[in-house]
């Protein structure tokens, strides 16, 4: 795991978008793992800008999202399919058939989870997975006590997650209680992970996810086991990290980051 600290939220999101763009240009058939949430909106705005102004081509790539709420149709404005359509898919030249999210309305949810895992495998696995982190330390909807070898499955949401997402739904009572999510093991199987976190409200959980012990209570700590995981944070989210001097040295000195400086 490596940590990259950028001056502010926009600079952090832009860096993530530039890494994605670099990988997409190097491999037009890139299989992208995507995430949702307010933190990711800036990343998608940068990718859309690059598509429009720098001819960033999405026509041959494929995407798999981390999760989807159980019980929401793709047309529901609170669904993650709707989110992705609005923030990325409809604004770039990606083929709709190459965009994949779990079906939260599937009559057999366990079969849908198996189908999603099989679809990822059919595409050869995920090359680059974007991640956010929740206040409870979850990645995807892998809530506390998610097994580190877990696969795509249905998870009950914690009160913390429901409270965090309540304002987006117009009240906690309107938030779905379950979601289909890639498992921790599914995420660990991806070839590269980019975890983006911004804002001082993420400082506590980022410090524990990056520098704390690996524990099922904080599923994001599992990323310490990933062979190629980069955590990108702004100064506020880096506020409780102990190794900031070393993390700044990485960005300023490692050849991999030279073109991004």
PEVEN-V292774 format. One record per residue. N is the residue number from 0. RES is the residue in one letter. OMEGA is omega in whole degrees, -180 to 180 (999 if undefined). D_LAST is the distance of its C-alpha to the last C-alpha in Angstrom with 2 decimals. Layout:
n;res;omega;d_last
N;RES;OMEGA;D_LAST
N;RES;OMEGA;D_LAST
This chain:
n;res;omega;d_last
0;X;173;19.36
1;X;-178;15.89
2;X;177;14.57
3;X;-179;11.13
4;X;177;11.52
5;X;-172;10.10
6;X;-176;11.96
7;X;-175;14.37
8;X;-179;15.86
9;X;178;14.61
10;X;178;10.87
11;X;180;11.87
12;X;180;13.99
13;X;179;11.65
14;X;178;9.29
15;X;180;12.68
16;X;180;13.87
17;X;176;11.19
18;X;178;11.98
19;X;-179;15.59
20;X;179;15.41
21;X;-179;14.08
22;X;180;16.91
23;X;178;19.38
24;X;180;18.91
25;X;-179;19.36
26;X;-179;22.37
27;X;179;24.15
28;X;-178;26.59
29;X;173;24.05
30;X;-174;25.82
31;X;169;23.80
32;X;-173;24.84
33;X;180;24.46
34;X;-180;24.91
35;X;179;26.33
36;X;-176;26.42
37;X;-180;25.08
38;X;-175;21.65
39;X;-176;21.18
40;X;178;22.35
41;X;178;19.03
42;X;-178;17.53
43;X;176;20.54
44;X;178;20.31
45;X;179;16.88
46;X;177;18.35
47;X;178;21.45
48;X;180;19.67
49;X;177;17.90
50;X;-176;21.39
51;X;-172;23.03
52;X;-175;20.74
53;X;177;18.96
54;X;175;21.88
55;X;-169;20.31
56;X;179;23.48
57;X;-167;24.89
58;X;-176;28.36
59;X;-177;28.53
60;X;177;26.60
61;X;-178;28.42
62;X;172;27.70
63;X;178;29.28
64;X;-178;29.00
65;X;-167;29.33
66;X;175;32.42
67;X;178;35.04
68;X;173;37.75
69;X;175;41.27
70;X;180;43.70
71;X;176;41.46
72;X;178;41.90
73;X;-179;38.98
74;X;180;40.14
75;X;-178;40.04
76;X;178;37.40
77;X;180;36.47
78;X;179;35.98
79;X;172;32.62
80;X;178;33.72
81;X;178;34.19
82;X;-177;30.82
83;X;177;29.06
84;X;-176;31.23
85;X;-172;30.41
86;X;-178;26.66
87;X;-166;25.78
88;X;-177;28.62
89;X;-177;30.63
90;X;177;27.72
91;X;-174;26.45
92;X;178;28.48
93;X;179;28.87
94;X;-178;32.42
95;X;-180;34.06
96;X;179;35.79
97;X;178;32.50
98;X;-172;31.50
99;X;169;33.02
100;X;174;33.77
101;X;178;36.63
102;X;-178;39.85
103;X;178;40.81
104;X;-178;44.24
105;X;-180;45.15
106;X;177;48.78
107;X;-174;48.01
108;X;179;44.76
109;X;177;44.93
110;X;178;45.39
111;X;179;42.44
112;X;178;40.24
113;X;179;41.53
114;X;-178;40.98
115;X;177;37.32
116;X;-179;36.72
117;X;180;38.61
118;X;177;36.60
119;X;180;33.29
120;X;-179;34.97
121;X;179;36.35
122;X;177;32.90
123;X;-179;31.90
124;X;-177;29.95
125;X;-179;26.66
126;X;-175;23.56
127;X;-177;20.93
128;X;172;22.16
129;X;179;20.70
130;X;163;22.12
131;X;177;22.74
132;X;179;24.82
133;X;-180;28.07
134;X;178;29.59
135;X;179;31.85
136;X;-178;29.00
137;X;169;29.79
138;X;-165;27.65
139;X;172;29.38
140;X;175;32.80
141;X;-176;33.21
142;X;180;34.92
143;X;-178;35.94
144;X;172;38.02
145;X;-179;36.53
146;X;-178;37.20
147;X;177;34.27
148;X;-175;35.86
149;X;177;36.65
150;X;180;36.45
151;X;-175;36.44
152;X;175;39.19
153;X;179;40.51
154;X;171;39.53
155;X;-178;41.16
156;X;179;38.79
157;X;175;38.95
158;X;179;40.15
159;X;180;36.71
160;X;179;35.07
161;X;178;37.94
162;X;-180;37.60
163;X;-177;33.83
164;X;-178;34.41
165;X;-179;37.61
166;X;-180;36.29
167;X;-178;34.89
168;X;-176;38.43
169;X;179;40.40
170;X;-178;41.68
171;X;-178;41.53
172;X;-178;44.83
173;X;-180;43.29
174;X;175;40.48
175;X;-177;41.41
176;X;-179;42.27
177;X;177;40.99
178;X;168;38.15
179;X;-179;37.48
180;X;166;34.30
181;X;177;32.67
182;X;176;33.58
183;X;179;31.46
184;X;177;32.55
185;X;-179;31.58
186;X;180;28.01
187;X;179;27.92
188;X;-179;29.03
189;X;-174;25.93
190;X;178;23.70
191;X;177;20.42
192;X;172;19.93
193;X;179;17.26
194;X;-178;18.67
195;X;176;17.48
196;X;-180;19.13
197;X;177;18.95
198;X;-176;21.47
199;X;180;23.55
200;X;178;26.24
201;X;-174;24.15
202;X;-177;23.45
203;X;-174;26.76
204;X;176;26.60
205;X;180;22.98
206;X;180;23.98
207;X;179;27.00
208;X;-175;25.41
209;X;-171;22.75
210;X;-180;24.74
211;X;178;28.30
212;X;176;30.87
213;X;-177;31.01
214;X;177;33.63
215;X;177;35.07
216;X;178;35.24
217;X;-172;31.45
218;X;179;30.59
219;X;177;26.82
220;X;179;27.42
221;X;-180;28.27
222;X;173;24.61
223;X;179;24.76
224;X;-176;26.91
225;X;-177;24.56
226;X;-179;23.32
227;X;179;19.89
228;X;176;18.97
229;X;177;15.61
230;X;-179;16.14
231;X;-178;13.65
232;X;171;15.00
233;X;-176;14.75
234;X;-179;16.06
235;X;-180;19.58
236;X;179;19.71
237;X;-169;18.43
238;X;-178;21.32
239;X;177;23.68
240;X;-180;21.54
241;X;-173;22.73
242;X;-172;19.94
243;X;-179;17.14
244;X;178;16.59
245;X;-179;16.19
246;X;177;13.90
247;X;179;11.47
248;X;-180;11.98
249;X;-176;11.18
250;X;-176;7.57
251;X;-172;7.26
252;X;-178;9.75
253;X;-178;10.38
254;X;-178;10.20
255;X;-175;10.04
256;X;-176;6.45
257;X;-177;5.48
258;X;-179;5.68
259;X;-178;3.78
260;X;999;0.00
